[in-house]
């Protein structure tokens, strides 16, 4: 997997965290970089930890499902991507809460990183060097989450659905690319 491909996946995965960060920023009377960093650390940390967990789970079963691992990667990435695309068109508003407490942030961090668990499983099948990959994903998510807090505080919620839509499209395209590479090359 190239650095560019990893970057594209990292950006796609971080779009949920970016969207929630926008909501966090929207709810803050006055944006603080300290709070933005806390939001970024939660989202980036979980976004790095989940694919690591998925990688270890996928590695245990890799030999048993190697003949169709590309189909699993394709299906998982497409399901995650299509779900993000569907959510981007949802009219349901998320609750805005300015708190960055553990009680507030952990459920959000878990919810926005569940898709990264599935990506970690695909990383095991693709034999990705996992430590640099999850570090890169975590850093990209941390930075985009901090930007999301600022964007939410300045511009409001009008970019949330576009971020989810872009992230979903990116993940679907990566799934298609993996499938095409394994079937035809």
N, C-alpha and C positions, 0 to 999 in steps of 0.2 A: 504494500500500500504506500503510495507516494505521500509526501508531506501535504501537497495540495488536496488530495483526496481526504486525508485526515482532517485538514482544516475545514473542508466542506462538511464533513460529518459533524465535527465539533460545533460549527455554526448552526447546523440543522438541529442538533440535540439541544443547544442552548436557547433555542427560540421560546420554548415554554417558560424557562427561567427568566428570559428577557421580558416576556409578556407579563409575568407575575411581578417582576421588578418594576415595570411601568406602573402597575397598580399600587405597589408599595410607595413609589415616588409620588403618585397622584394623591395618596392619602396623607402625605407629610405636609404640614403647614410650611415648614422651612426645611429644605433639603440639607442634610449634613453628610459630608464625605465619610465620616466615621460610620454612620448608619449604612451608607451605600457599600462600604467595605464589608461590614458585617453581613449584609444581604449577599454580596458577592462570594464571601467565604463559605457561607452555608450552601449556596447553590453550586459553586465550583467544587467544593469538597464532596458533596453527594454526587455530582455529575461525574467526578473522577472515580469515586468509590464504587458506584453501581456497575460500570462496565468491568471493573476489576473483579467484582464478585461474579458477574456473568461469564467472564473469561474463565475463571476457575471452574465454574459449573460446566461450561461448554467443553473445556479441556478433558474433563473426566469422561465425557461421552463421545468425544471426537471420533475415535476409531470405529465405534459402532455405527455412526451415521455419516461417515465420510462420503459415501456414494451420492448422497442427496443433500449435503450441507449447503450447497449453493442455493437450493430451493428454499431451505429453511431461512437463510440470510435474506433472500428475496422476499419471502412471505412476511418475515418479521419487520423488515424495514418498510415494506409497503403498508402493512397494517398500522404501524406507528405513524407513518406519513399521512395516510388517508384519515386517520383519527385526528391528527393535527389540522388537516385541511378542513374537516367537518367542523371542528371546534372554532375555526377562524370565521365560519359563517354563522355560528350560534349567536342568537340575540341575548342569551342569558348573561347578565352582568356578574362579574366576580366581586365579592365583598372586598372593599378596600380597608386595610388595617395597617396603621403606621408602626405597630409594634415590631421590634426585632428580637423579642425574647425567644428563648429556646422553645417554649411552648407554642409560640406562633410560627417560628421558622422551620422547625424540624418536619412537621407535616407537609408544609409547602415544598421543602427541599426533597422529601421522599416522593411526593406526587409528581414533581417536575422531572425527576430523574429515573422513574420506573422504565421509561423507554430506553435509557442508557444501559440498563441491565440486559435487555435483549440484544442491543448492539454489542455488548461485551461477549455474549455467546457467539455472535457472528465473527468477532475478532478471533476467537479461539479456532473457529473453522478456517479462517483465512491466515492463520499463523502470524498474526500481527505482533510486533514487539510491544508488549502490553504496558510496560512502565512508562516509556516516553509517550505512548498514545494516550494513556489516561491522564498523564501530567498535562499534556497539551490540551486535552478536552477540558480539564479542570481550570486551567489558566484562561482559556478562551471564554468559558462560561463565567468565571469570576469577573473578567473585564466587561463582557457584554451585560452582565447583571448590574454592575455599577453604572454603566451607561444608561441602562434601562431605568434605574432609579432617577437619574438626572432627567432623562427624557420625559418620564411620567410626571415629574415635578414641574417641568417647564411646559410641555405640550399636551399633557392629558392623555386620554385613552384612545385617541384616534389611530395610533400606530399598532396597537395590540393585535388586532386581527390580521393585519398585514404581516406581522412578524411570525405568527403561527402559520399562516398560509405559506410563506416562503420556506419555513423550516420543514413543513410537511412535503412540499414539492421536492426539496433537496433530498430528503430521505427516500422518497419513492424513486427518484432518478438514480440514487446510489444503489438501491436494490435492483433496479433494472440493469444497471451497468455490471454488477456482480454476476447476475444471471447470464447476461450475454457473454461475458468473458469466459465463464465456465462451460457454456454450451457450444460456443463457436471458436474459441481460441485455445 
